Amino acid sequence: MATSQPVNPAAPLLPAIPDRPFEGSSEAVLERVPQKVKPPHMYRVVLLNDDYTPMEFVVVVIQEFFHKDRETATQIMLKIHLHGKGVCGVYTADIAATKVEQVHRAAHEAGHPLQCVSEPVD
């Protein structure tokens, strides 16, 4: 049977760390500089008026895709009808593009020529 040296459980497994930094060392500690992060560019999602899409369909689209209550959706629809366009919401670029695509798909499936665009907020 082989014999080995007994392990002293009180002995440290790692080398001792000095209390002071190494004297004469050329290493420096770098401070973390906070970075300034710009907010993302925002885009308005706008519905455009046409003479063929029913007003009720526009209200339903605004409620479903922009999560507006019926009264707010009706006010936006009337603005679209009277002024030619109306803002349904302001989103980041990716979300605005998704909203535009959802509206186009719903209008196409329903057979309506409703147009939706996104424009950058100045």
Backbone as XML, in Angstrom:
<?xml version="1.0"?>
<chain id="A" units="angstrom">
  <residue number="1" name="MET">
    <atom name="N" x="0.815" y="-1.150" z="0.000"/>
    <atom name="CA" x="0.000" y="0.000" z="0.000"/>
    <atom name="C" x="0.883" y="1.245" z="0.000"/>
  </residue>
  <residue number="2" name="ALA">
    <atom name="N" x="0.469" y="2.178" z="-0.859"/>
    <atom name="CA" x="1.274" y="3.392" z="-0.977"/>
    <atom name="C" x="0.873" y="4.369" z="0.112"/>
  </residue>
  <residue number="3" name="THR">
    <atom name="N" x="1.844" y="5.027" z="0.591"/>
    <atom name="CA" x="1.549" y="6.030" z="1.605"/>
    <atom name="C" x="1.814" y="7.405" z="1.013"/>
  </residue>
  <residue number="4" name="SER">
    <atom name="N" x="1.008" y="8.357" z="1.395"/>
    <atom name="CA" x="1.192" y="9.717" z="0.897"/>
    <atom name="C" x="1.200" y="10.663" z="2.089"/>
  </residue>
  <residue number="5" name="GLN">
    <atom name="N" x="1.627" y="11.848" z="1.817"/>
    <atom name="CA" x="1.681" y="12.840" z="2.867"/>
    <atom name="C" x="0.252" y="13.214" z="3.258"/>
  </residue>
  <residue number="6" name="PRO">
    <atom name="N" x="-0.088" y="13.317" z="4.505"/>
    <atom name="CA" x="-1.420" y="13.748" z="4.894"/>
    <atom name="C" x="-1.631" y="15.225" z="4.534"/>
  </residue>
  <residue number="7" name="VAL">
    <atom name="N" x="-2.844" y="15.548" z="4.112"/>
    <atom name="CA" x="-3.177" y="16.921" z="3.740"/>
    <atom name="C" x="-3.608" y="17.651" z="4.995"/>
  </residue>
  <residue number="8" name="ASN">
    <atom name="N" x="-3.006" y="18.811" z="5.203"/>
    <atom name="CA" x="-3.345" y="19.625" z="6.352"/>
    <atom name="C" x="-4.548" y="20.493" z="5.966"/>
  </residue>
  <residue number="9" name="PRO">
    <atom name="N" x="-5.724" y="20.269" z="6.560"/>
    <atom name="CA" x="-6.892" y="21.051" z="6.156"/>
    <atom name="C" x="-6.780" y="22.529" z="6.510"/>
  </residue>
  <residue number="10" name="ALA">
    <atom name="N" x="-5.903" y="22.892" z="7.395"/>
    <atom name="CA" x="-5.764" y="24.291" z="7.766"/>
    <atom name="C" x="-4.850" y="25.039" z="6.806"/>
  </residue>
  <residue number="11" name="ALA">
    <atom name="N" x="-4.150" y="24.329" z="5.919"/>
    <atom name="CA" x="-3.222" y="24.981" z="4.999"/>
    <atom name="C" x="-4.007" y="25.626" z="3.861"/>
  </residue>
  <residue number="12" name="PRO">
    <atom name="N" x="-3.678" y="26.846" z="3.478"/>
    <atom name="CA" x="-4.400" y="27.509" z="2.381"/>
    <atom name="C" x="-4.091" y="26.840" z="1.045"/>
  </residue>
  <residue number="13" name="LEU">
    <atom name="N" x="-5.110" y="26.784" z="0.178"/>
    <atom name="CA" x="-4.938" y="26.185" z="-1.138"/>
    <atom name="C" x="-4.432" y="27.210" z="-2.141"/>
  </residue>
  <residue number="14" name="LEU">
    <atom name="N" x="-4.627" y="28.493" z="-1.860"/>
    <atom name="CA" x="-4.179" y="29.554" z="-2.765"/>
    <atom name="C" x="-3.013" y="30.288" z="-2.127"/>
  </residue>
  <residue number="15" name="PRO">
    <atom name="N" x="-2.169" y="30.884" z="-2.966"/>
    <atom name="CA" x="-1.058" y="31.638" z="-2.398"/>
    <atom name="C" x="-1.573" y="32.863" z="-1.649"/>
  </residue>
  <residue number="16" name="ALA">
    <atom name="N" x="-0.827" y="33.306" z="-0.702"/>
    <atom name="CA" x="-1.215" y="34.462" z="0.105"/>
    <atom name="C" x="-1.243" y="35.712" z="-0.764"/>
  </residue>
  <residue number="17" name="ILE">
    <atom name="N" x="-2.252" y="36.554" z="-0.536"/>
    <atom name="CA" x="-2.380" y="37.807" z="-1.277"/>
    <atom name="C" x="-1.820" y="38.905" z="-0.385"/>
  </residue>
  <residue number="18" name="PRO">
    <atom name="N" x="-0.912" y="39.693" z="-0.921"/>
    <atom name="CA" x="-0.327" y="40.749" z="-0.082"/>
    <atom name="C" x="-1.371" y="41.807" z="0.249"/>
  </residue>
  <residue number="19" name="ASP">
    <atom name="N" x="-1.163" y="42.462" z="1.390"/>
    <atom name="CA" x="-2.086" y="43.502" z="1.833"/>
    <atom name="C" x="-1.960" y="44.769" z="0.992"/>
  </residue>
  <residue number="20" name="ARG">
    <atom name="N" x="-0.786" y="45.006" z="0.429"/>
    <atom name="CA" x="-0.562" y="46.203" z="-0.367"/>
    <atom name="C" x="-0.282" y="45.797" z="-1.806"/>
  </residue>
  <residue number="21" name="PRO">
    <atom name="N" x="-0.590" y="46.692" z="-2.769"/>
    <atom name="CA" x="-0.256" y="46.395" z="-4.161"/>
    <atom name="C" x="1.246" y="46.220" z="-4.312"/>
  </residue>
  <residue number="22" name="PHE">
    <atom name="N" x="1.616" y="45.588" z="-5.375"/>
    <atom name="CA" x="3.028" y="45.354" z="-5.630"/>
    <atom name="C" x="3.753" y="46.684" z="-5.762"/>
  </residue>
  <residue number="23" name="GLU">
    <atom name="N" x="4.806" y="46.804" z="-5.008"/>
    <atom name="CA" x="5.571" y="48.034" z="-5.071"/>
    <atom name="C" x="6.402" y="48.009" z="-6.334"/>
  </residue>
  <residue number="24" name="GLY">
    <atom name="N" x="6.428" y="49.156" z="-7.024"/>
    <atom name="CA" x="7.221" y="49.246" z="-8.241"/>
    <atom name="C" x="6.490" y="48.689" z="-9.447"/>
  </residue>
  <residue number="25" name="SER">
    <atom name="N" x="5.255" y="48.309" z="-9.299"/>
    <atom name="CA" x="4.493" y="47.756" z="-10.416"/>
    <atom name="C" x="4.059" y="48.887" z="-11.337"/>
  </residue>
  <residue number="26" name="SER">
    <atom name="N" x="4.026" y="48.639" z="-12.639"/>
    <atom name="CA" x="3.608" y="49.670" z="-13.596"/>
    <atom name="C" x="2.141" y="49.505" z="-13.986"/>
  </residue>
  <residue number="27" name="GLU">
    <atom name="N" x="1.446" y="48.601" z="-13.358"/>
    <atom name="CA" x="0.043" y="48.390" z="-13.678"/>
    <atom name="C" x="-0.789" y="49.496" z="-13.049"/>
  </residue>
  <residue number="28" name="ALA">
    <atom name="N" x="-1.844" y="49.895" z="-13.771"/>
    <atom name="CA" x="-2.718" y="50.954" z="-13.277"/>
    <atom name="C" x="-4.152" y="50.436" z="-13.268"/>
  </residue>
  <residue number="29" name="VAL">
    <atom name="N" x="-4.927" y="51.010" z="-12.410"/>
    <atom name="CA" x="-6.336" y="50.658" z="-12.332"/>
    <atom name="C" x="-7.107" y="51.676" z="-13.177"/>
  </residue>
  <residue number="30" name="LEU">
    <atom name="N" x="-7.900" y="51.169" z="-14.111"/>
    <atom name="CA" x="-8.675" y="52.061" z="-14.968"/>
    <atom name="C" x="-10.052" y="52.274" z="-14.365"/>
  </residue>
  <residue number="31" name="GLU">
    <atom name="N" x="-10.525" y="53.495" z="-14.443"/>
    <atom name="CA" x="-11.866" y="53.797" z="-13.969"/>
    <atom name="C" x="-12.840" y="53.641" z="-15.120"/>
  </residue>
  <residue number="32" name="ARG">
    <atom name="N" x="-14.021" y="53.158" z="-14.805"/>
    <atom name="CA" x="-15.061" y="53.021" z="-15.824"/>
    <atom name="C" x="-15.688" y="54.388" z="-16.059"/>
  </residue>
  <residue number="33" name="VAL">
    <atom name="N" x="-15.679" y="54.809" z="-17.310"/>
    <atom name="CA" x="-16.257" y="56.104" z="-17.674"/>
    <atom name="C" x="-17.678" y="55.839" z="-18.175"/>
  </residue>
  <residue number="34" name="PRO">
    <atom name="N" x="-18.664" y="56.499" z="-17.572"/>
    <atom name="CA" x="-20.032" y="56.265" z="-18.037"/>
    <atom name="C" x="-20.193" y="56.741" z="-19.476"/>
  </residue>
  <residue number="35" name="GLN">
    <atom name="N" x="-20.893" y="55.931" z="-20.273"/>
    <atom name="CA" x="-21.115" y="56.277" z="-21.669"/>
    <atom name="C" x="-22.460" y="56.962" z="-21.807"/>
  </residue>
  <residue number="36" name="LYS">
    <atom name="N" x="-22.511" y="57.931" z="-22.685"/>
    <atom name="CA" x="-23.758" y="58.621" z="-22.954"/>
    <atom name="C" x="-24.487" y="57.861" z="-24.055"/>
  </residue>
  <residue number="37" name="VAL">
    <atom name="N" x="-25.693" y="57.440" z="-23.750"/>
    <atom name="CA" x="-26.484" y="56.682" z="-24.708"/>
    <atom name="C" x="-27.592" y="57.584" z="-25.223"/>
  </residue>
  <residue number="38" name="LYS">
    <atom name="N" x="-27.709" y="57.664" z="-26.544"/>
    <atom name="CA" x="-28.755" y="58.479" z="-27.145"/>
    <atom name="C" x="-30.056" y="57.701" z="-27.161"/>
  </residue>
  <residue number="39" name="PRO">
    <atom name="N" x="-31.168" y="58.373" z="-26.958"/>
    <atom name="CA" x="-32.457" y="57.674" z="-27.081"/>
    <atom name="C" x="-32.676" y="57.285" z="-28.540"/>
  </residue>
  <residue number="40" name="PRO">
    <atom name="N" x="-33.446" y="56.225" z="-28.790"/>
    <atom name="CA" x="-33.657" y="55.789" z="-30.177"/>
    <atom name="C" x="-34.487" y="56.813" z="-30.948"/>
  </residue>
  <residue number="41" name="HIS">
    <atom name="N" x="-34.302" y="56.830" z="-32.265"/>
    <atom name="CA" x="-35.113" y="57.696" z="-33.118"/>
    <atom name="C" x="-36.551" y="57.199" z="-33.085"/>
  </residue>
  <residue number="42" name="MET">
    <atom name="N" x="-37.477" y="58.123" z="-33.020"/>
    <atom name="CA" x="-38.889" y="57.769" z="-32.940"/>
    <atom name="C" x="-39.586" y="58.083" z="-34.265"/>
  </residue>
  <residue number="43" name="TYR">
    <atom name="N" x="-40.648" y="57.309" z="-34.546"/>
    <atom name="CA" x="-41.399" y="57.439" z="-35.793"/>
    <atom name="C" x="-42.887" y="57.496" z="-35.504"/>
  </residue>
  <residue number="44" name="ARG">
    <atom name="N" x="-43.580" y="58.394" z="-36.210"/>
    <atom name="CA" x="-45.043" y="58.478" z="-36.142"/>
    <atom name="C" x="-45.613" y="57.465" z="-37.109"/>
  </residue>
  <residue number="45" name="VAL">
    <atom name="N" x="-46.634" y="56.754" z="-36.695"/>
    <atom name="CA" x="-47.376" y="55.883" z="-37.612"/>
    <atom name="C" x="-48.637" y="56.648" z="-37.985"/>
  </residue>
  <residue number="46" name="VAL">
    <atom name="N" x="-48.808" y="56.870" z="-39.295"/>
    <atom name="CA" x="-49.865" y="57.730" z="-39.808"/>
    <atom name="C" x="-50.759" y="56.945" z="-40.763"/>
  </residue>
  <residue number="47" name="LEU">
    <atom name="N" x="-52.075" y="57.067" z="-40.572"/>
    <atom name="CA" x="-53.037" y="56.506" z="-41.518"/>
    <atom name="C" x="-53.454" y="57.611" z="-42.470"/>
  </residue>
  <residue number="48" name="LEU">
    <atom name="N" x="-53.587" y="57.266" z="-43.754"/>
    <atom name="CA" x="-53.950" y="58.230" z="-44.781"/>
    <atom name="C" x="-55.391" y="58.022" z="-45.215"/>
  </residue>
  <residue number="49" name="ASN">
    <atom name="N" x="-56.055" y="59.116" z="-45.535"/>
    <atom name="CA" x="-57.458" y="59.069" z="-45.948"/>
    <atom name="C" x="-57.579" y="58.542" z="-47.380"/>
  </residue>
  <residue number="50" name="ASP">
    <atom name="N" x="-58.648" y="57.823" z="-47.636"/>
    <atom name="CA" x="-59.032" y="57.457" z="-48.993"/>
    <atom name="C" x="-60.553" y="57.462" z="-49.053"/>
  </residue>
  <residue number="51" name="ASP">
    <atom name="N" x="-61.100" y="57.414" z="-50.250"/>
    <atom name="CA" x="-62.553" y="57.510" z="-50.413"/>
    <atom name="C" x="-63.248" y="56.157" z="-50.391"/>
  </residue>
  <residue number="52" name="TYR">
    <atom name="N" x="-62.536" y="55.078" z="-50.151"/>
    <atom name="CA" x="-63.122" y="53.748" z="-50.295"/>
    <atom name="C" x="-63.154" y="52.925" z="-49.008"/>
  </residue>
  <residue number="53" name="THR">
    <atom name="N" x="-62.213" y="53.132" z="-48.107"/>
    <atom name="CA" x="-62.169" y="52.351" z="-46.872"/>
    <atom name="C" x="-63.262" y="52.836" z="-45.926"/>
  </residue>
  <residue number="54" name="PRO">
    <atom name="N" x="-64.113" y="51.925" z="-45.435"/>
    <atom name="CA" x="-65.182" y="52.334" z="-44.509"/>
    <atom name="C" x="-64.609" y="52.895" z="-43.203"/>
  </residue>
  <residue number="55" name="MET">
    <atom name="N" x="-65.279" y="53.889" z="-42.667"/>
    <atom name="CA" x="-64.836" y="54.519" z="-41.422"/>
    <atom name="C" x="-64.796" y="53.518" z="-40.277"/>
  </residue>
  <residue number="56" name="GLU">
    <atom name="N" x="-65.772" y="52.622" z="-40.233"/>
    <atom name="CA" x="-65.827" y="51.621" z="-39.159"/>
    <atom name="C" x="-64.598" y="50.705" z="-39.207"/>
  </residue>
  <residue number="57" name="PHE">
    <atom name="N" x="-64.143" y="50.348" z="-40.405"/>
    <atom name="CA" x="-62.945" y="49.516" z="-40.534"/>
    <atom name="C" x="-61.722" y="50.252" z="-39.983"/>
  </residue>
  <residue number="58" name="VAL">
    <atom name="N" x="-61.618" y="51.547" z="-40.264"/>
    <atom name="CA" x="-60.494" y="52.347" z="-39.766"/>
    <atom name="C" x="-60.508" y="52.380" z="-38.236"/>
  </residue>
  <residue number="59" name="VAL">
    <atom name="N" x="-61.693" y="52.537" z="-37.650"/>
    <atom name="CA" x="-61.816" y="52.549" z="-36.190"/>
    <atom name="C" x="-61.356" y="51.209" z="-35.615"/>
  </residue>
  <residue number="60" name="VAL">
    <atom name="N" x="-61.775" y="50.114" z="-36.221"/>
    <atom name="CA" x="-61.395" y="48.776" z="-35.742"/>
    <atom name="C" x="-59.883" y="48.588" z="-35.848"/>
  </residue>
  <residue number="61" name="VAL">
    <atom name="N" x="-59.277" y="49.034" z="-36.946"/>
    <atom name="CA" x="-57.823" y="48.917" z="-37.128"/>
    <atom name="C" x="-57.091" y="49.699" z="-36.042"/>
  </residue>
  <residue number="62" name="ILE">
    <atom name="N" x="-57.543" y="50.900" z="-35.772"/>
    <atom name="CA" x="-56.892" y="51.723" z="-34.742"/>
    <atom name="C" x="-57.030" y="51.064" z="-33.366"/>
  </residue>
  <residue number="63" name="GLN">
    <atom name="N" x="-58.190" y="50.511" z="-33.077"/>
    <atom name="CA" x="-58.383" y="49.829" z="-31.791"/>
    <atom name="C" x="-57.495" y="48.590" z="-31.686"/>
  </residue>
  <residue number="64" name="GLU">
    <atom name="N" x="-57.470" y="47.803" z="-32.748"/>
    <atom name="CA" x="-56.774" y="46.517" z="-32.688"/>
    <atom name="C" x="-55.255" y="46.661" z="-32.692"/>
  </residue>
  <residue number="65" name="PHE">
    <atom name="N" x="-54.716" y="47.471" z="-33.581"/>
    <atom name="CA" x="-53.267" y="47.536" z="-33.743"/>
    <atom name="C" x="-52.589" y="48.632" z="-32.926"/>
  </residue>
  <residue number="66" name="PHE">
    <atom name="N" x="-53.358" y="49.635" z="-32.511"/>
    <atom name="CA" x="-52.762" y="50.740" z="-31.756"/>
    <atom name="C" x="-53.302" y="50.820" z="-30.331"/>
  </residue>
  <residue number="67" name="HIS">
    <atom name="N" x="-54.152" y="49.868" z="-29.958"/>
    <atom name="CA" x="-54.653" y="49.710" z="-28.596"/>
    <atom name="C" x="-55.295" y="50.983" z="-28.039"/>
  </residue>
  <residue number="68" name="LYS">
    <atom name="N" x="-56.141" y="51.598" z="-28.864"/>
    <atom name="CA" x="-56.882" y="52.784" z="-28.439"/>
    <atom name="C" x="-58.312" y="52.374" z="-28.089"/>
  </residue>
  <residue number="69" name="ASP">
    <atom name="N" x="-58.925" y="53.114" z="-27.161"/>
    <atom name="CA" x="-60.335" y="52.831" z="-26.854"/>
    <atom name="C" x="-61.191" y="53.337" z="-28.013"/>
  </residue>
  <residue number="70" name="ARG">
    <atom name="N" x="-62.466" y="52.958" z="-28.022"/>
    <atom name="CA" x="-63.344" y="53.272" z="-29.148"/>
    <atom name="C" x="-63.470" y="54.782" z="-29.371"/>
  </residue>
  <residue number="71" name="GLU">
    <atom name="N" x="-63.589" y="55.548" z="-28.309"/>
    <atom name="CA" x="-63.737" y="56.997" z="-28.444"/>
    <atom name="C" x="-62.495" y="57.631" z="-29.070"/>
  </residue>
  <residue number="72" name="THR">
    <atom name="N" x="-61.323" y="57.259" z="-28.585"/>
    <atom name="CA" x="-60.073" y="57.801" z="-29.127"/>
    <atom name="C" x="-59.893" y="57.374" z="-30.579"/>
  </residue>
  <residue number="73" name="ALA">
    <atom name="N" x="-60.200" y="56.106" z="-30.871"/>
    <atom name="CA" x="-60.081" y="55.600" z="-32.241"/>
    <atom name="C" x="-61.013" y="56.364" z="-33.180"/>
  </residue>
  <residue number="74" name="THR">
    <atom name="N" x="-62.214" y="56.685" z="-32.719"/>
    <atom name="CA" x="-63.162" y="57.442" z="-33.528"/>
    <atom name="C" x="-62.657" y="58.864" z="-33.771"/>
  </residue>
  <residue number="75" name="GLN">
    <atom name="N" x="-62.055" y="59.478" z="-32.757"/>
    <atom name="CA" x="-61.496" y="60.821" z="-32.927"/>
    <atom name="C" x="-60.354" y="60.819" z="-33.946"/>
  </residue>
  <residue number="76" name="ILE">
    <atom name="N" x="-59.489" y="59.817" z="-33.878"/>
    <atom name="CA" x="-58.389" y="59.706" z="-34.842"/>
    <atom name="C" x="-58.949" y="59.493" z="-36.245"/>
  </residue>
  <residue number="77" name="MET">
    <atom name="N" x="-59.961" y="58.625" z="-36.377"/>
    <atom name="CA" x="-60.580" y="58.365" z="-37.682"/>
    <atom name="C" x="-61.171" y="59.648" z="-38.259"/>
  </residue>
  <residue number="78" name="LEU">
    <atom name="N" x="-61.834" y="60.454" z="-37.444"/>
    <atom name="CA" x="-62.414" y="61.700" z="-37.928"/>
    <atom name="C" x="-61.327" y="62.691" z="-38.365"/>
  </residue>
  <residue number="79" name="LYS">
    <atom name="N" x="-60.214" y="62.707" z="-37.641"/>
    <atom name="CA" x="-59.093" y="63.564" z="-38.046"/>
    <atom name="C" x="-58.558" y="63.113" z="-39.402"/>
  </residue>
  <residue number="80" name="ILE">
    <atom name="N" x="-58.435" y="61.798" z="-39.591"/>
    <atom name="CA" x="-57.992" y="61.263" z="-40.882"/>
    <atom name="C" x="-58.969" y="61.687" z="-41.971"/>
  </residue>
  <residue number="81" name="HIS">
    <atom name="N" x="-60.252" y="61.554" z="-41.704"/>
    <atom name="CA" x="-61.289" y="61.875" z="-42.692"/>
    <atom name="C" x="-61.299" y="63.363" z="-43.039"/>
  </residue>
  <residue number="82" name="LEU">
    <atom name="N" x="-61.135" y="64.221" z="-42.048"/>
    <atom name="CA" x="-61.227" y="65.663" z="-42.279"/>
    <atom name="C" x="-59.922" y="66.309" z="-42.753"/>
  </residue>
  <residue number="83" name="HIS">
    <atom name="N" x="-58.784" y="65.803" z="-42.266"/>
    <atom name="CA" x="-57.499" y="66.441" z="-42.562"/>
    <atom name="C" x="-56.615" y="65.633" z="-43.519"/>
  </residue>
  <residue number="84" name="GLY">
    <atom name="N" x="-57.059" y="64.452" z="-43.921"/>
    <atom name="CA" x="-56.290" y="63.662" z="-44.879"/>
    <atom name="C" x="-55.330" y="62.666" z="-44.255"/>
  </residue>
  <residue number="85" name="LYS">
    <atom name="N" x="-54.996" y="62.860" z="-43.002"/>
    <atom name="CA" x="-54.131" y="61.902" z="-42.304"/>
    <atom name="C" x="-54.254" y="62.106" z="-40.806"/>
  </residue>
  <residue number="86" name="GLY">
    <atom name="N" x="-53.876" y="61.059" z="-40.063"/>
    <atom name="CA" x="-53.940" y="61.130" z="-38.607"/>
    <atom name="C" x="-52.891" y="60.248" z="-37.972"/>
  </residue>
  <residue number="87" name="VAL">
    <atom name="N" x="-52.295" y="60.733" z="-36.902"/>
    <atom name="CA" x="-51.253" y="59.995" z="-36.190"/>
    <atom name="C" x="-51.907" y="59.001" z="-35.235"/>
  </residue>
  <residue number="88" name="CYS">
    <atom name="N" x="-51.509" y="57.746" z="-35.346"/>
    <atom name="CA" x="-52.054" y="56.695" z="-34.480"/>
    <atom name="C" x="-51.140" y="56.366" z="-33.314"/>
  </residue>
  <residue number="89" name="GLY">
    <atom name="N" x="-49.858" y="56.719" z="-33.418"/>
    <atom name="CA" x="-48.926" y="56.442" z="-32.333"/>
    <atom name="C" x="-47.509" y="56.800" z="-32.731"/>
  </residue>
  <residue number="90" name="VAL">
    <atom name="N" x="-46.621" y="56.859" z="-31.747"/>
    <atom name="CA" x="-45.205" y="57.154" z="-31.964"/>
    <atom name="C" x="-44.406" y="56.001" z="-31.369"/>
  </residue>
  <residue number="91" name="TYR">
    <atom name="N" x="-43.521" y="55.417" z="-32.202"/>
    <atom name="CA" x="-42.808" y="54.201" z="-31.811"/>
    <atom name="C" x="-41.359" y="54.257" z="-32.303"/>
  </residue>
  <residue number="92" name="THR">
    <atom name="N" x="-40.558" y="53.311" z="-31.840"/>
    <atom name="CA" x="-39.217" y="53.140" z="-32.389"/>
    <atom name="C" x="-39.347" y="52.597" z="-33.811"/>
  </residue>
  <residue number="93" name="ALA">
    <atom name="N" x="-38.267" y="52.612" z="-34.561"/>
    <atom name="CA" x="-38.302" y="52.245" z="-35.985"/>
    <atom name="C" x="-38.858" y="50.846" z="-36.214"/>
  </residue>
  <residue number="94" name="ASP">
    <atom name="N" x="-38.399" y="49.868" z="-35.464"/>
    <atom name="CA" x="-38.836" y="48.482" z="-35.673"/>
    <atom name="C" x="-40.320" y="48.307" z="-35.376"/>
  </residue>
  <residue number="95" name="ILE">
    <atom name="N" x="-40.770" y="48.886" z="-34.300"/>
    <atom name="CA" x="-42.179" y="48.745" z="-33.921"/>
    <atom name="C" x="-43.062" y="49.487" z="-34.918"/>
  </residue>
  <residue number="96" name="ALA">
    <atom name="N" x="-42.634" y="50.676" z="-35.354"/>
    <atom name="CA" x="-43.410" y="51.431" z="-36.342"/>
    <atom name="C" x="-43.532" y="50.646" z="-37.642"/>
  </residue>
  <residue number="97" name="ALA">
    <atom name="N" x="-42.445" y="50.033" z="-38.094"/>
    <atom name="CA" x="-42.486" y="49.241" z="-39.327"/>
    <atom name="C" x="-43.425" y="48.047" z="-39.177"/>
  </residue>
  <residue number="98" name="THR">
    <atom name="N" x="-43.429" y="47.438" z="-38.008"/>
    <atom name="CA" x="-44.327" y="46.310" z="-37.751"/>
    <atom name="C" x="-45.780" y="46.762" z="-37.781"/>
  </residue>
  <residue number="99" name="LYS">
    <atom name="N" x="-46.083" y="47.903" z="-37.168"/>
    <atom name="CA" x="-47.456" y="48.431" z="-37.167"/>
    <atom name="C" x="-47.919" y="48.722" z="-38.591"/>
  </residue>
  <residue number="100" name="VAL">
    <atom name="N" x="-47.062" y="49.329" z="-39.397"/>
    <atom name="CA" x="-47.410" y="49.633" z="-40.795"/>
    <atom name="C" x="-47.725" y="48.342" z="-41.539"/>
  </residue>
  <residue number="101" name="GLU">
    <atom name="N" x="-46.897" y="47.333" z="-41.357"/>
    <atom name="CA" x="-47.110" y="46.044" z="-42.029"/>
    <atom name="C" x="-48.411" y="45.392" z="-41.566"/>
  </residue>
  <residue number="102" name="GLN">
    <atom name="N" x="-48.709" y="45.449" z="-40.295"/>
    <atom name="CA" x="-49.950" y="44.860" z="-39.781"/>
    <atom name="C" x="-51.177" y="45.540" z="-40.390"/>
  </residue>
  <residue number="103" name="VAL">
    <atom name="N" x="-51.139" y="46.864" z="-40.476"/>
    <atom name="CA" x="-52.271" y="47.595" z="-41.053"/>
    <atom name="C" x="-52.424" y="47.247" z="-42.530"/>
  </residue>
  <residue number="104" name="HIS">
    <atom name="N" x="-51.319" y="47.213" z="-43.278"/>
    <atom name="CA" x="-51.392" y="46.869" z="-44.701"/>
    <atom name="C" x="-51.951" y="45.469" z="-44.903"/>
  </residue>
  <residue number="105" name="ARG">
    <atom name="N" x="-51.505" y="44.529" z="-44.095"/>
    <atom name="CA" x="-51.981" y="43.156" z="-44.223"/>
    <atom name="C" x="-53.486" y="43.068" z="-43.932"/>
  </residue>
  <residue number="106" name="ALA">
    <atom name="N" x="-53.935" y="43.720" z="-42.859"/>
    <atom name="CA" x="-55.358" y="43.692" z="-42.502"/>
    <atom name="C" x="-56.205" y="44.348" z="-43.585"/>
  </residue>
  <residue number="107" name="ALA">
    <atom name="N" x="-55.748" y="45.481" z="-44.125"/>
    <atom name="CA" x="-56.491" y="46.172" z="-45.175"/>
    <atom name="C" x="-56.555" y="45.328" z="-46.443"/>
  </residue>
  <residue number="108" name="HIS">
    <atom name="N" x="-55.455" y="44.700" z="-46.788"/>
    <atom name="CA" x="-55.421" y="43.851" z="-47.982"/>
    <atom name="C" x="-56.363" y="42.655" z="-47.836"/>
  </residue>
  <residue number="109" name="GLU">
    <atom name="N" x="-56.327" y="42.012" z="-46.670"/>
    <atom name="CA" x="-57.198" y="40.851" z="-46.436"/>
    <atom name="C" x="-58.674" y="41.242" z="-46.464"/>
  </residue>
  <residue number="110" name="ALA">
    <atom name="N" x="-58.986" y="42.481" z="-46.044"/>
    <atom name="CA" x="-60.376" y="42.943" z="-46.046"/>
    <atom name="C" x="-60.769" y="43.562" z="-47.388"/>
  </residue>
  <residue number="111" name="GLY">
    <atom name="N" x="-59.803" y="43.718" z="-48.282"/>
    <atom name="CA" x="-60.089" y="44.280" z="-49.595"/>
    <atom name="C" x="-60.220" y="45.790" z="-49.613"/>
  </residue>
  <residue number="112" name="HIS">
    <atom name="N" x="-59.527" y="46.463" z="-48.696"/>
    <atom name="CA" x="-59.590" y="47.922" z="-48.626"/>
    <atom name="C" x="-58.245" y="48.525" z="-48.997"/>
  </residue>
  <residue number="113" name="PRO">
    <atom name="N" x="-58.250" y="49.713" z="-49.614"/>
    <atom name="CA" x="-56.985" y="50.348" z="-50.014"/>
    <atom name="C" x="-56.350" y="51.240" z="-48.941"/>
  </residue>
  <residue number="114" name="LEU">
    <atom name="N" x="-56.663" y="51.008" z="-47.682"/>
    <atom name="CA" x="-56.143" y="51.842" z="-46.590"/>
    <atom name="C" x="-54.618" y="51.868" z="-46.624"/>
  </residue>
  <residue number="115" name="GLN">
    <atom name="N" x="-54.062" y="53.064" z="-46.532"/>
    <atom name="CA" x="-52.611" y="53.238" z="-46.539"/>
    <atom name="C" x="-52.126" y="53.701" z="-45.169"/>
  </residue>
  <residue number="116" name="CYS">
    <atom name="N" x="-50.961" y="53.210" z="-44.808"/>
    <atom name="CA" x="-50.342" y="53.529" z="-43.520"/>
    <atom name="C" x="-48.857" y="53.746" z="-43.775"/>
  </residue>
  <residue number="117" name="VAL">
    <atom name="N" x="-48.308" y="54.809" z="-43.197"/>
    <atom name="CA" x="-46.893" y="55.112" z="-43.357"/>
    <atom name="C" x="-46.285" y="55.487" z="-42.009"/>
  </residue>
  <residue number="118" name="SER">
    <atom name="N" x="-44.969" y="55.438" z="-41.956"/>
    <atom name="CA" x="-44.275" y="55.931" z="-40.762"/>
    <atom name="C" x="-43.382" y="57.088" z="-41.192"/>
  </residue>
  <residue number="119" name="GLU">
    <atom name="N" x="-43.309" y="58.110" z="-40.344"/>
    <atom name="CA" x="-42.470" y="59.272" z="-40.624"/>
    <atom name="C" x="-41.653" y="59.593" z="-39.398"/>
  </residue>
  <residue number="120" name="PRO">
    <atom name="N" x="-40.408" y="60.003" z="-39.596"/>
    <atom name="CA" x="-39.582" y="60.325" z="-38.433"/>
    <atom name="C" x="-40.111" y="61.523" z="-37.672"/>
  </residue>
  <residue number="121" name="VAL">
    <atom name="N" x="-39.974" y="61.473" z="-36.352"/>
    <atom name="CA" x="-40.344" y="62.605" z="-35.503"/>
    <atom name="C" x="-39.146" y="63.536" z="-35.478"/>
  </residue>
  <residue number="122" name="ASP">
    <atom name="N" x="-39.376" y="64.808" z="-35.717"/>
    <atom name="CA" x="-38.268" y="65.777" z="-35.754"/>
    <atom name="C" x="-37.757" y="66.124" z="-34.400"/>
  </residue>
</chain>
